[in-house]
Amino acid sequence: MKELHLLTREGHLNADALRKLKQVNHLMGLLRPAVEDLQSRHGSPVVVDAGSGNAYLGFILYELFFKDEEAGTVLNIEGRPELTQRAKERAGRLGFQRMEFQTAHLESAQWPERIHLLTALHACDTATDDALVVAIQRGADHVAVVPCCQAEVAAQLKEKRQEVDPTLALLFQHPWHRREFGSHLTNVIRAMTLEAFGYQVTVTELTGWEHSLKNELILGRRVHRDNRRARAKLEALLGTFGVEPKLTRVLGLKPAPRAPSE
C-alpha cells in the first residue's frame, strides 16, 4: 500500500487515499468470484489489464490472489513507456515475479493466446472497444470494464439524427444530451455485444457518485459460444439509431434495416 501511495511513509491514510482504498476494496469484492473461478478451473490463469496506467489494479490483484499461489500471471498493457518502466521497477521491489508488462497501444499489443480474465478500467473512448474485441476473440472466461469518456457514438448520432424516428431523436437533439445519451447508448451496446457472444452480463455501480462520475462497471462471464437472440436484438438497436461503433464493426455486427416510415 505504501508502494501504491495508498499509505504515507508513516503508514497513515489521508482523505484521498481512504477514498481510493474504498474504491479498490469494492472492486476487489466484485472481481473475487471471477478470480476464484479461474483458479479453481485453470492451473495457470492469465489476467490481462488493458490500458493499465500505473498498474495499480494489477498490483492489488496480484497481492490478493496470486502472490501466495504457485502459478498465474498478471499482464499489464500500457501505451506510455514511463508508466510501464515505473511499474516494472515497483514489481521488482515487491518481488512480484509473475507480473508482466508490455508497452503498447491496445490496437497493436501482443496478446496472449489465451486470456482468462480481461480488465479495462477507464480506457478512454474506443480503447474499451479494443479491449472487448480481444476478450471476445480470445474467448476470455471473464471480462470487467469500466468505460471512460465516449465520443464516437455521439458523433454518429449527430450525423444520423435526420434518419432516426423523430420522437427518439428528441433524446439527443441538444449537444449535452447527445453526449450523455451517446455515452449511455455506447455502454448498452457494449453489454449487448458481450451477450451476443455468449456472455452473461451484469452492469453495476463501481463506486458512489461522490468518487467518480465514470463509475459504470460491466461484468461478463462466458457461458455459451454465442446467443443469436441477443445478436438480433443488438442489430435491431443499431438499426434504430443508425450507429455502428467500432466494437460492432470489428466483430461483424450489422445494423438491421429500419422499417420504412409511413
Backbone as numpy.savetxt, mean C-alpha at the origin, in Angstrom:
# Nx Ny Nz CAx CAy CAz Cx Cy Cz
14.31 1.43 19.59 13.49 2.64 19.59 14.34 3.89 19.59
15.51 3.82 20.23 16.42 4.96 20.18 16.96 5.15 18.76
17.29 4.04 18.09 17.80 4.13 16.72 16.78 4.78 15.80
15.50 4.51 16.03 14.45 5.08 15.19 13.98 6.44 15.69
14.63 6.93 16.74 14.31 8.24 17.33 12.91 8.30 17.92
12.40 7.13 18.33 11.15 7.11 19.08 11.40 7.38 20.56
12.63 7.15 20.98 13.06 7.51 22.34 14.24 8.47 22.25
14.32 9.38 23.21 15.49 10.25 23.27 16.69 9.43 23.75
17.87 10.04 23.70 19.07 9.34 24.17 18.97 8.94 25.63
18.14 9.70 26.36 17.96 9.39 27.79 16.86 8.35 28.01
16.23 7.91 26.92 15.19 6.91 27.04 13.81 7.45 27.31
13.59 8.75 27.02 12.30 9.37 27.28 11.49 9.49 25.99
10.18 9.61 26.16 9.26 9.82 25.04 8.80 11.27 25.04
8.95 11.96 23.88 8.34 13.27 23.76 6.98 13.12 23.08
6.27 14.22 22.94 4.89 14.14 22.43 4.85 13.59 21.01
5.79 14.03 20.17 5.79 13.55 18.79 6.10 12.06 18.73
7.06 11.62 19.54 7.42 10.21 19.57 6.26 9.36 20.09
5.54 9.87 21.08 4.41 9.14 21.62 3.33 8.95 20.56
3.11 9.99 19.76 2.14 9.90 18.67 2.57 8.85 17.64
3.87 8.88 17.27 4.38 7.90 16.31 4.29 6.48 16.87
4.61 6.33 18.14 4.58 5.01 18.75 3.16 4.46 18.76
2.19 5.31 18.99 0.80 4.88 18.98 0.42 4.37 17.59
0.87 5.08 16.54 0.59 4.64 15.17 1.25 3.29 14.89
2.52 3.18 15.29 3.29 1.95 15.03 2.64 0.76 15.73
2.28 0.92 17.00 1.67 -0.17 17.75 0.36 -0.61 17.12
-0.43 0.36 16.67 -1.71 0.03 16.04 -1.49 -0.73 14.74
-0.54 -0.26 13.93 -0.25 -0.92 12.66 0.27 -2.34 12.89
1.14 -2.51 13.88 1.67 -3.86 14.15 0.55 -4.81 14.56
-0.41 -4.29 15.30 -1.55 -5.13 15.69 -2.35 -5.57 14.47
-2.48 -4.69 13.49 -3.22 -5.02 12.29 -2.45 -5.98 11.38
-1.12 -5.88 11.40 -0.30 -6.74 10.55 0.03 -8.09 11.20
-0.10 -8.18 12.50 0.30 -9.40 13.21 -0.36 -10.66 12.64
-1.68 -10.68 12.40 -2.28 -11.91 11.85 -1.66 -12.34 10.52
-1.34 -11.37 9.67 -0.74 -11.71 8.37 0.65 -12.31 8.56
1.47 -11.69 9.41 2.83 -12.19 9.61 2.80 -13.57 10.26
1.96 -13.75 11.26 1.88 -15.05 11.92 1.37 -16.12 10.97
0.47 -15.76 10.07 0.00 -16.71 9.05 1.15 -17.14 8.15
1.95 -16.19 7.71 3.10 -16.51 6.86 4.09 -17.42 7.57
4.38 -17.10 8.80 5.37 -17.87 9.54 4.88 -19.30 9.83
3.58 -19.49 9.86 3.05 -20.83 10.10 3.03 -21.67 8.83
3.07 -21.02 7.66 2.92 -21.77 6.41 4.17 -21.78 5.53
5.12 -20.87 5.79 6.30 -20.76 4.94 7.56 -20.82 5.80
8.52 -21.60 5.33 9.75 -21.77 6.11 10.57 -20.51 6.19
10.57 -19.73 5.11 11.37 -18.50 5.08 10.59 -17.40 4.38
9.63 -16.79 5.08 8.78 -15.78 4.44 9.55 -14.54 4.01
9.09 -13.95 2.92 9.69 -12.74 2.37 8.70 -11.59 2.50
9.10 -10.57 3.22 8.30 -9.35 3.39 8.98 -8.24 2.61
8.22 -7.51 1.81 8.76 -6.40 1.03 8.04 -5.12 1.42
8.81 -4.11 1.80 8.25 -2.78 2.05 8.62 -1.90 0.86
7.63 -1.57 0.06 7.84 -0.83 -1.18 7.75 0.67 -0.92
8.80 1.39 -1.30 8.86 2.81 -1.00 9.06 3.01 0.48
10.12 2.40 1.01 10.27 2.25 2.46 10.76 3.49 3.19
11.26 4.50 2.47 11.74 5.70 3.16 12.89 5.37 4.10
12.74 5.72 5.35 13.77 5.41 6.36 13.69 3.97 6.87
12.79 3.18 6.30 12.63 1.76 6.65 12.18 1.55 8.09
11.50 2.51 8.67 11.03 2.35 10.04 10.10 1.14 10.16
9.20 0.98 9.20 8.29 -0.15 9.25 9.07 -1.46 9.20
10.03 -1.54 8.30 10.83 -2.76 8.18 11.57 -3.09 9.46
12.14 -2.09 10.10 12.88 -2.32 11.35 11.96 -2.85 12.45
10.78 -2.28 12.55 9.89 -2.70 13.63 9.32 -4.09 13.34
9.00 -4.37 12.07 8.56 -5.72 11.70 9.64 -6.74 12.05
10.88 -6.41 11.72 11.98 -7.32 11.99 12.16 -7.53 13.49
12.13 -6.44 14.23 12.32 -6.51 15.69 11.25 -7.38 16.34
10.01 -7.21 15.92 8.91 -7.90 16.58 8.73 -9.34 16.11
8.97 -9.59 14.81 8.56 -10.87 14.25 9.70 -11.74 13.70
10.87 -11.16 13.42 11.90 -11.93 12.72 13.22 -12.04 13.48
13.48 -11.14 14.39 14.79 -11.09 15.05 15.11 -12.41 15.75
14.12 -12.99 16.38 14.34 -14.21 17.16 14.02 -15.48 16.39
13.70 -15.34 15.09 13.43 -16.50 14.25 14.69 -16.87 13.47
14.72 -18.10 12.97 15.89 -18.55 12.23 15.84 -18.17 10.76
14.66 -17.80 10.24 14.52 -17.52 8.81 13.52 -16.39 8.62
13.49 -15.88 7.40 12.61 -14.77 7.06 13.41 -13.55 6.70
12.97 -12.87 5.64 13.70 -11.71 5.11 12.76 -10.52 5.02
13.27 -9.35 5.36 12.54 -8.10 5.16 13.34 -7.27 4.16
12.78 -7.09 2.97 13.42 -6.33 1.90 12.80 -4.94 1.83
13.63 -3.91 1.90 13.17 -2.52 1.84 13.62 -1.91 0.51
12.68 -1.39 -0.25 12.98 -0.79 -1.56 12.68 0.69 -1.48
13.68 1.52 -1.77 13.57 2.97 -1.65 14.38 3.63 -2.76
13.82 4.67 -3.36 14.48 5.32 -4.49 15.56 6.32 -4.12
15.62 6.76 -2.87 16.60 7.77 -2.47 17.81 7.09 -1.83
18.96 7.15 -2.48 20.13 6.40 -2.00 20.58 6.79 -0.61
20.42 8.06 -0.23 20.88 8.47 1.10 20.05 7.80 2.20
18.76 7.56 1.93 17.93 6.87 2.92 18.29 5.39 2.99
18.57 4.80 1.83 18.98 3.39 1.82 20.27 3.20 2.60
21.25 4.07 2.36 22.53 3.95 3.04 22.38 4.11 4.54
21.59 5.08 4.94 21.37 5.30 6.37 20.72 4.08 7.03
19.75 3.49 6.33 19.06 2.32 6.87 19.99 1.12 6.94
20.84 0.95 5.94 21.82 -0.14 5.95 22.73 -0.03 7.17
23.21 1.18 7.43 24.10 1.39 8.57 23.37 1.09 9.88
22.12 1.49 9.96 21.34 1.24 11.17 21.14 -0.27 11.37
20.83 -0.99 10.29 20.65 -2.44 10.38 21.94 -3.12 10.84
23.09 -2.61 10.36 24.37 -3.16 10.79 24.60 -2.97 12.27
24.27 -1.78 12.78 24.46 -1.52 14.20 23.56 -2.40 15.06
22.37 -2.68 14.56 21.42 -3.48 15.32 21.63 -4.98 15.14
22.45 -5.37 14.17 22.67 -6.78 13.92 21.50 -7.46 13.22
20.75 -6.71 12.44 19.59 -7.26 11.73 20.08 -7.79 10.38
20.61 -9.00 10.39 21.31 -9.53 9.23 20.38 -9.90 8.08
19.13 -10.20 8.36 18.20 -10.59 7.30 17.31 -9.45 6.85
17.75 -8.22 7.12 17.14 -7.05 6.49 17.95 -6.71 5.25
17.28 -6.55 4.14 17.95 -6.24 2.88 17.42 -4.90 2.35
18.27 -4.24 1.55 17.94 -2.90 1.06 18.27 -2.80 -0.42
17.40 -2.12 -1.13 17.61 -1.90 -2.56 17.25 -0.46 -2.89
18.15 0.22 -3.59 17.86 1.58 -4.04 17.29 1.52 -5.44
16.01 1.79 -5.56 15.35 1.73 -6.87 13.97 2.34 -6.75
13.51 2.94 -7.86 12.11 3.33 -7.94 11.29 2.08 -8.22
10.05 2.07 -7.80 9.27 0.83 -7.83 9.11 0.27 -9.23
9.02 1.13 -10.23 8.84 0.65 -11.60 10.05 -0.12 -12.11
11.23 0.17 -11.58 12.45 -0.46 -12.09 13.13 -1.36 -11.06
12.46 -1.64 -9.95 13.07 -2.45 -8.89 13.23 -3.90 -9.31
14.17 -4.58 -8.68 14.37 -6.01 -8.87 13.60 -6.73 -7.75
12.48 -7.30 -8.10 11.60 -7.90 -7.11 11.92 -9.37 -6.89
11.74 -9.87 -5.68 11.90 -11.31 -5.46 10.87 -12.09 -6.28
11.23 -13.30 -6.63 10.30 -14.13 -7.39 9.03 -14.39 -6.59
9.16 -14.54 -5.29 8.01 -14.82 -4.42 7.98 -13.79 -3.30
6.83 -13.18 -3.13 6.61 -12.22 -2.05 5.45 -12.73 -1.21
5.65 -12.79 0.09 4.59 -13.30 0.96 3.75 -12.18 1.57
4.38 -11.08 1.91 3.67 -9.90 2.39 4.29 -8.67 1.75
3.46 -7.85 1.13 3.94 -6.60 0.56 3.25 -5.44 1.25
4.05 -4.47 1.70 3.51 -3.26 2.31 3.94 -2.05 1.51
3.12 -1.03 1.51 3.46 0.25 0.88 2.73 1.33 1.66
3.47 2.05 2.47 2.88 3.06 3.33 3.21 4.45 2.81
2.16 5.19 2.44 2.30 6.57 1.96 3.15 6.65 0.69
3.01 5.64 -0.18 3.64 5.71 -1.51 2.79 6.65 -2.36
3.37 7.75 -2.81 2.59 8.83 -3.40 2.06 8.50 -4.80
0.89 9.06 -5.08 0.24 9.02 -6.38 0.18 7.59 -6.92
0.80 7.32 -8.08 0.69 5.99 -8.68 1.71 5.00 -8.14
2.57 5.39 -7.21 3.52 4.45 -6.63 2.79 3.33 -5.88
1.67 3.65 -5.26 0.87 2.61 -4.62 0.39 1.60 -5.65
0.02 2.09 -6.84 -0.40 1.18 -7.92 0.75 0.29 -8.35
1.96 0.84 -8.44 3.13 0.03 -8.82 3.31 -1.11 -7.83
3.15 -0.82 -6.55 3.31 -1.84 -5.52 2.21 -2.89 -5.62
0.97 -2.46 -5.85 -0.13 -3.41 -5.96 0.01 -4.31 -7.18
0.49 -3.76 -8.28 0.71 -4.58 -9.48 1.68 -5.71 -9.17
2.77 -5.38 -8.51 3.77 -6.41 -8.17 3.16 -7.44 -7.23
2.42 -7.00 -6.21 1.82 -7.93 -5.26 0.90 -8.91 -5.98
0.08 -8.39 -6.90 -0.86 -9.24 -7.62 -0.13 -10.17 -8.58
0.82 -9.64 -9.32 1.52 -10.46 -10.30 2.38 -11.54 -9.65
2.91 -11.26 -8.45 3.74 -12.24 -7.75 2.93 -13.11 -6.80
1.63 -12.90 -6.77 0.78 -13.73 -5.93 1.04 -13.58 -4.45
1.30 -12.36 -3.99 1.56 -12.13 -2.56 0.40 -12.66 -1.72
0.73 -13.36 -0.63 -0.30 -13.89 0.26 -1.08 -12.76 0.93
-0.35 -11.72 1.32 -0.97 -10.61 2.04 -0.46 -9.28 1.47
-1.33 -8.28 1.51 -1.00 -6.93 1.04 -1.50 -5.93 2.07
-0.70 -4.90 2.33 -1.13 -3.82 3.23 -0.62 -2.51 2.66
-1.53 -1.63 2.24 -1.11 -0.35 1.67 -1.86 0.79 2.35
-1.14 1.86 2.58 -1.73 3.11 3.05 -1.44 4.16 1.98
-2.42 4.41 1.10 -2.17 5.36 0.00 -1.95 6.77 0.52
-1.18 7.53 -0.26 -0.93 8.92 0.08 -1.70 9.79 -0.92
-1.06 10.80 -1.47 -1.72 11.69 -2.41 -2.02 10.95 -3.71
-3.16 11.26 -4.32 -3.53 10.68 -5.60 -4.03 11.81 -6.50
-3.53 11.86 -7.72 -3.94 12.92 -8.64 -4.41 12.38 -9.99
-4.02 11.17 -10.32 -4.28 10.65 -11.67 -5.77 10.57 -11.99
-6.55 9.99 -11.12 -7.97 9.81 -11.40 -8.70 11.16 -11.40
-8.30 12.07 -10.52 -8.93 13.40 -10.52 -8.73 14.09 -11.87
-7.55 13.96 -12.45 -7.30 14.55 -13.77 -8.16 13.90 -14.83
-8.36 12.60 -14.74 -9.20 11.90 -15.71 -10.67 12.29 -15.54
-11.11 12.49 -14.31 -12.49 12.93 -14.09 -12.73 14.30 -14.72
-11.75 15.18 -14.61 -11.88 16.50 -15.23 -12.02 16.37 -16.73
-11.22 15.51 -17.32 -11.24 15.33 -18.78 -12.53 14.69 -19.26
-13.09 13.77 -18.46 -14.24 12.98 -18.89 -15.57 13.48 -18.33
-15.57 14.60 -17.61 -16.78 14.97 -16.88 -17.99 15.22 -17.78
-17.77 15.61 -19.03 -18.89 15.83 -19.94 -19.53 14.52 -20.39
-18.81 13.41 -20.23 -19.32 12.11 -20.67 -19.98 11.33 -19.54
-19.86 11.80 -18.32 -20.42 11.10 -17.16 -21.86 11.53 -16.96
-22.68 10.65 -16.40 -24.05 10.98 -16.07 -24.08 12.33 -15.34
-24.91 13.27 -15.79 -24.89 14.62 -15.21 -25.09 14.66 -13.69
-25.92 13.76 -13.19 -26.14 13.73 -11.74 -24.89 13.27 -11.01
-24.24 12.23 -11.50 -23.00 11.76 -10.88 -21.90 12.80 -11.00
-21.90 13.55 -12.11 -20.85 14.55 -12.31 -20.91 15.66 -11.28
-22.08 15.83 -10.63 -22.19 16.83 -9.57 -21.26 16.52 -8.40
-20.88 15.26 -8.26 -20.00 14.86 -7.16 -18.62 15.46 -7.27
-18.24 15.87 -8.47 -16.86 16.36 -8.65 -16.80 17.56 -9.59
-17.83 18.40 -9.59 -17.80 19.55 -10.48 -16.85 20.64 -10.00
-16.65 20.74 -8.69 -15.72 21.73 -8.15 -14.33 21.11 -7.98
-13.26 21.86 -8.23 -11.91 21.30 -8.13 -11.62 20.62 -6.79
-12.06 21.24 -5.68 -11.82 20.63 -4.37 -12.51 19.27 -4.27
-13.78 19.23 -4.68 -14.51 17.96 -4.63 -13.90 16.94 -5.59
-13.44 17.42 -6.74 -12.85 16.51 -7.72 -11.59 15.86 -7.15
-10.80 16.63 -6.44 -9.59 16.06 -5.84 -9.95 15.04 -4.77
-10.90 15.38 -3.90 -11.28 14.47 -2.82 -12.02 13.26 -3.35
-12.94 13.48 -4.27 -13.67 12.34 -4.83 -12.74 11.45 -5.65
-11.81 12.08 -6.37 -10.84 11.31 -7.14 -9.98 10.43 -6.25
-9.59 10.96 -5.09 -8.81 10.19 -4.14 -9.62 9.00 -3.61
-10.87 9.28 -3.25 -11.74 8.22 -2.75 -11.97 7.15 -3.82
-12.29 7.59 -5.04 -12.54 6.65 -6.13 -11.31 5.81 -6.42
-10.13 6.42 -6.36 -8.88 5.69 -6.57 -8.75 4.54 -5.59
-9.02 4.79 -4.33 -8.86 3.75 -3.33 -9.95 2.69 -3.42
-11.15 3.10 -3.81 -12.20 2.10 -4.06 -11.77 1.17 -5.19
-11.20 1.74 -6.25 -10.73 0.93 -7.38 -9.61 0.00 -6.94
-8.72 0.48 -6.09 -7.62 -0.36 -5.60 -8.16 -1.55 -4.82
-9.11 -1.29 -3.93 -9.69 -2.39 -3.15 -10.42 -3.38 -4.06
-11.16 -2.87 -5.02 -11.91 -3.74 -5.92 -10.98 -4.52 -6.85
-9.84 -3.92 -7.21 -8.88 -4.63 -8.05 -8.31 -5.83 -7.29
-7.97 -5.64 -6.03 -7.51 -6.76 -5.22 -8.58 -7.85 -5.17
-9.82 -7.47 -4.98 -10.90 -8.45 -4.95 -11.01 -9.20 -6.28
-10.86 -8.47 -7.39 -10.96 -9.09 -8.71 -9.89 -10.15 -8.93
-8.76 -9.99 -8.25 -7.67 -10.96 -8.39 -7.59 -11.92 -7.20
-8.72 -12.12 -6.52 -8.82 -13.19 -5.55 -8.48 -12.84 -4.12
-8.41 -11.55 -3.78 -8.09 -11.16 -2.42 -9.36 -10.86 -1.62
-9.34 -11.25 -0.37 -10.36 -10.82 0.58 -9.86 -9.51 1.18
-10.66 -8.47 1.09 -10.18 -7.12 1.37 -10.88 -6.52 2.58
-10.09 -5.84 3.39 -10.60 -5.05 4.50 -10.06 -3.63 4.36
-10.93 -2.65 4.48 -10.51 -1.25 4.45 -10.83 -0.65 5.81
-9.81 -0.08 6.44 -10.01 0.40 7.80 -9.17 1.65 8.04
-9.31 2.20 9.22 -8.55 3.39 9.62 -7.23 2.95 10.23
-6.15 3.56 9.77 -4.84 3.24 10.34 -4.66 3.93 11.69
-4.89 5.23 11.72 -4.75 6.00 12.97 -5.91 6.98 13.06
-6.02 7.63 14.18 -7.05 8.64 14.33 -6.76 9.85 13.44
-7.79 10.60 13.14 -7.62 11.78 12.28 -6.70 12.82 12.89
-6.53 12.75 14.22 -5.64 13.72 14.85 -4.19 13.49 14.47
-3.86 12.32 13.92 -2.49 12.01 13.55 -2.20 12.26 12.08
-3.15 11.93 11.22 -2.91 12.06 9.79 -4.23 12.05 9.04
-4.32 12.89 7.99 -5.50 12.87 7.13 -5.40 11.76 6.10
-4.22 11.20 5.90 -4.01 10.11 4.95 -3.85 8.82 5.76
-4.96 8.28 6.21 -4.85 7.18 7.15 -5.71 5.98 6.77
-6.02 5.84 5.49 -6.82 4.71 5.03 -5.90 3.51 4.79
-6.21 2.42 5.43 -5.40 1.20 5.31 -6.20 0.15 4.53
-5.62 -0.34 3.44 -6.24 -1.39 2.63 -5.46 -2.68 2.87
-6.14 -3.67 3.43 -5.55 -4.96 3.72 -6.14 -6.01 2.79
-5.29 -6.84 2.21 -5.75 -7.90 1.33 -5.14 -9.24 1.70
-5.95 -10.28 1.69 -5.47 -11.65 1.92 -5.92 -12.50 0.75
-4.98 -13.14 0.08 -5.30 -13.89 -1.14 -5.98 -15.21 -0.77
-7.19 -15.39 -1.31 -7.96 -16.60 -1.01 -8.36 -17.36 -2.27
-8.31 -16.73 -3.44 -8.66 -17.36 -4.71 -7.68 -16.90 -5.78
-7.73 -17.55 -6.94 -6.92 -17.10 -8.06 -7.50 -15.84 -8.67
-8.83 -15.78 -8.79 -9.48 -14.58 -9.31 -10.94 -14.60 -8.89
-11.64 -13.50 -9.21 -13.04 -13.36 -8.84 -13.73 -12.64 -10.00
-14.38 -13.39 -10.87 -14.97 -12.81 -12.08 -16.09 -11.83 -11.76
-16.86 -12.13 -10.73 -17.95 -11.23 -10.37 -17.40 -9.88 -9.91
-16.36 -9.92 -9.09 -15.75 -8.67 -8.64 -15.13 -7.91 -9.81
-14.54 -8.64 -10.75 -13.95 -7.99 -11.93 -15.03 -7.29 -12.74
-16.18 -7.93 -12.93 -17.27 -7.31 -13.70 -17.76 -6.03 -13.01
-17.87 -6.07 -11.68 -18.31 -4.88 -10.95 -17.30 -3.75 -11.09
-16.01 -4.10 -11.02 -14.97 -3.08 -11.15 -15.00 -2.46 -12.54
-15.11 -3.28 -13.58 -15.12 -2.74 -14.94 -16.36 -1.90 -15.20
-17.47 -2.23 -14.54 -18.66 -1.39 -14.64 -18.43 -0.04 -13.99
-17.76 -0.04 -12.83 -17.44 1.22 -12.15 -16.52 2.08 -13.00
-15.50 1.48 -13.59 -14.59 2.23 -14.46 -15.35 2.85 -15.63
-16.28 2.08 -16.20 -17.06 2.59 -17.32 -17.99 3.72 -16.92
-18.55 3.63 -15.72 -19.48 4.66 -15.25 -18.81 6.03 -15.18
-17.56 6.06 -14.72 -16.86 7.34 -14.56 -15.84 7.60 -15.67
-15.66 6.64 -16.57 -14.76 6.86 -17.69 -13.30 6.99 -17.31
-12.89 6.33 -16.23 -11.51 6.45 -15.78 -10.76 5.14 -16.01
-9.46 5.26 -16.21 -8.57 4.11 -16.37 -7.27 4.39 -15.64
-7.24 4.20 -14.34 -6.00 4.45 -13.59 -4.91 3.45 -13.97
-3.70 3.79 -13.61 -2.54 2.98 -13.97 -2.69 1.54 -13.53
-3.22 1.33 -12.34 -3.35 -0.02 -11.80 -4.15 -0.91 -12.73
-5.30 -0.43 -13.18 -6.16 -1.27 -14.02 -5.62 -1.38 -15.44
-4.98 -0.33 -15.93 -4.38 -0.40 -17.28 -3.32 -1.49 -17.34
-2.42 -1.48 -16.37 -1.31 -2.44 -16.38 -1.82 -3.87 -16.24
-2.87 -4.05 -15.46 -3.38 -5.40 -15.22 -4.41 -5.85 -16.26
-4.67 -5.01 -17.27 -5.54 -5.42 -18.37 -7.02 -5.34 -18.08
-7.41 -4.54 -17.09 -8.83 -4.34 -16.80 -9.37 -3.18 -17.63
-10.50 -3.39 -18.28 -11.05 -2.40 -19.20 -12.39 -1.86 -18.69
-12.64 -0.57 -18.87 -13.96 -0.03 -18.50 -15.06 -0.69 -19.34
-16.14 -1.08 -18.69 -17.27 -1.64 -19.42 -17.93 -0.53 -20.22
-18.43 -0.82 -21.42 -19.10 0.20 -22.21 -20.28 0.78 -21.47
-20.44 2.08 -21.53 -21.58 2.73 -20.88 -22.82 2.55 -21.75
-23.95 2.37 -21.08 -25.20 2.26 -21.81 -25.50 3.61 -22.46
-26.04 3.61 -23.71 -26.34 4.87 -24.38 -27.38 5.67 -23.60
-27.16 6.97 -23.51 -28.11 7.83 -22.79 -29.35 8.02 -23.62
-30.46 8.17 -22.90 -31.74 8.34 -23.59 -31.88 9.77 -24.12
